[in-house]
Amino acid sequence: MELSEKHREYWRRNISLTAVLLAVWFVVTFVLGYFAIPLSEFNFLGFPFSFYMAAQGSLIIYVILIWLYARRMGRLDREYDVAEGEE
């Protein structure tokens, strides 16, 4: 099946969104963990920043990433008329 230019644009925007959100996930998961010792000198809400990120901060960011992906993809699906109907 040949993809139309509209479908290519849809997939291009989908992949761009996914790449950006994966980059944020990577930074939150690995980069902050790698710099945990220097970041523990910084206090956030009364806790060392690295402890807060491991206990709650990263989980909050993951939920925000999921919410943002669902919201943006819903909007993108409607814009390109590929949304599934409500059942």
C-alpha positions as CSV (number, residue, x, y, z in Angstrom):
1,M,0.0,0.0,0.0
2,E,1.4,3.4,-1.0
3,L,1.3,6.0,1.6
4,S,0.0,9.4,0.6
5,E,1.9,12.7,1.5
6,K,-0.7,13.3,4.2
7,H,0.1,9.9,5.9
8,R,3.8,10.6,5.6
9,E,3.4,13.9,7.3
10,Y,1.3,12.2,10.1
11,W,4.0,9.6,10.7
12,R,6.8,12.3,10.6
13,R,5.0,14.3,13.3
14,N,4.3,11.1,15.3
15,I,7.9,10.1,15.2
16,S,9.1,13.6,16.1
17,L,6.8,13.7,19.1
18,T,8.0,10.2,20.2
19,A,11.6,11.1,19.8
20,V,11.3,14.3,22.0
21,L,9.4,12.4,24.7
22,L,12.0,9.6,24.7
23,A,14.8,12.1,25.0
24,V,13.1,13.6,28.1
25,W,12.6,10.1,29.5
26,F,16.3,9.3,28.9
27,V,17.5,12.4,30.7
28,V,15.2,11.8,33.6
29,T,16.1,8.1,33.9
30,F,19.8,8.0,33.1
31,V,21.3,11.4,33.1
32,L,19.9,12.4,36.5
33,G,20.8,9.0,37.9
34,Y,24.4,9.4,36.6
35,F,24.7,12.8,38.3
36,A,23.0,11.7,41.6
37,I,26.0,12.4,43.9
38,P,26.6,16.0,42.7
39,L,22.8,16.6,42.6
40,S,22.4,15.4,46.2
41,E,24.0,18.6,47.4
42,F,20.9,20.6,46.1
43,N,17.8,20.4,48.3
44,F,14.3,20.3,46.8
45,L,11.3,20.4,49.1
46,G,13.6,19.6,52.0
47,F,15.1,16.5,50.4
48,P,18.3,16.0,48.4
49,F,17.3,16.5,44.8
50,S,18.6,13.1,43.6
51,F,16.6,11.3,46.4
52,Y,13.4,13.3,45.5
53,M,13.8,12.4,41.8
54,A,14.3,8.7,42.6
55,A,11.4,8.6,45.0
56,Q,8.8,10.8,43.3
57,G,10.1,13.3,40.7
58,S,10.8,10.8,38.0
59,L,7.4,9.1,38.5
60,I,5.6,12.4,38.2
61,I,7.5,13.2,35.0
62,Y,6.7,9.7,33.5
63,V,3.0,10.3,34.2
64,I,3.2,13.7,32.6
65,L,5.0,12.2,29.5
66,I,2.2,9.6,29.1
67,W,-0.5,12.3,29.5
68,L,1.2,14.6,27.0
69,Y,1.7,11.8,24.5
70,A,-2.0,10.7,24.7
71,R,-3.2,14.3,24.4
72,R,-0.9,15.3,21.5
73,M,-1.6,12.0,19.6
74,G,-5.4,12.4,20.1
75,R,-5.1,15.9,18.6
76,L,-2.9,14.7,15.8
77,D,-5.3,11.8,15.0
78,R,-8.2,14.2,14.7
79,E,-6.2,16.6,12.6
80,Y,-5.3,13.9,10.1
81,D,-8.7,12.2,10.4
82,V,-7.3,8.8,11.6
83,A,-9.0,8.9,15.0
84,E,-10.9,5.9,16.1
85,G,-14.5,6.6,17.0
86,E,-16.0,6.4,20.4
87,E,-17.7,3.1,21.1
